[in-house]
Amino acid sequence: QVQLVDSGGGLVQPGGSLRLSCAASGSIFSTYIMGWYRQAPGKQREWVARIFSGGTTNYANSVKGRFTISRDNAKNTVYLQMNSLKSEDTAVYYCYAALGSSVSSWGQGTQVTVSS
């Protein structure tokens, strides 16, 4: 099983950018589908993006065109570049690792706050 550590969150103004990182250890990182969920206060956890081992990516409609997910298999790290941030992007962001449709590991979460 892979262990995940999220980082990179913070406070940013609307229209700004942040890059989240998720460092993995303990298993063969390259075999996992990696992705991000987020959870805003009082709301259910929402899927954001995922990247397959071969590099194929998928995005939620709410972030398409603004967020980019990428992975560096040599560094066992997945990234989420977030541009043109909006107040509605405020949430705790969680990295996850999956095999097929089953999530096997979660990061601890990193807070992203978009506010002026």
Residue, then its C-alpha position, 0 to 999 in steps of 0.5 A: q500500500v502506498q502512503l501519501v503526503d499532501s502539501g502546497g495549500g495556502l491562502v491566495q487571492p481570486g485569480g491567483s495560482l497554487r500548486l499542490s504536491c502529493a508525495a508517495s512512498g511504500s509501493i510501486f507508485s507508477t502502477y497507481i491511478m493518482g488523483w485529487y478530491r476536495q471538500a468544502p465546508g458543509k459539502q460532500r467530498e467532490w472529485v477533482a482530477r485524476i491521472f493514469s499511469g500512462g499520463t491520460t488525465n480526466y477533470a471535473n467540469s468545474v475545474k476543466g481548463r483551469f487545473t492541470i494534474s501531472r505526475d513524476n514517476a521518478k519522484n513518486t509525486v503527483y501535482l495539481q496546478m491550479n490557475s484562475l482560482k475562484s472563491e468556490d475552489t476553497a476546500v481541503y484538497y486530498c490526494y488519493a491513489a487507486l487501483g482500478s476503481s478502488v481507492s487504496s490510500w488517501g493523503q491527509g489533506t491540504q487547505v486551499t483558501v481563495s479570498s481577497 
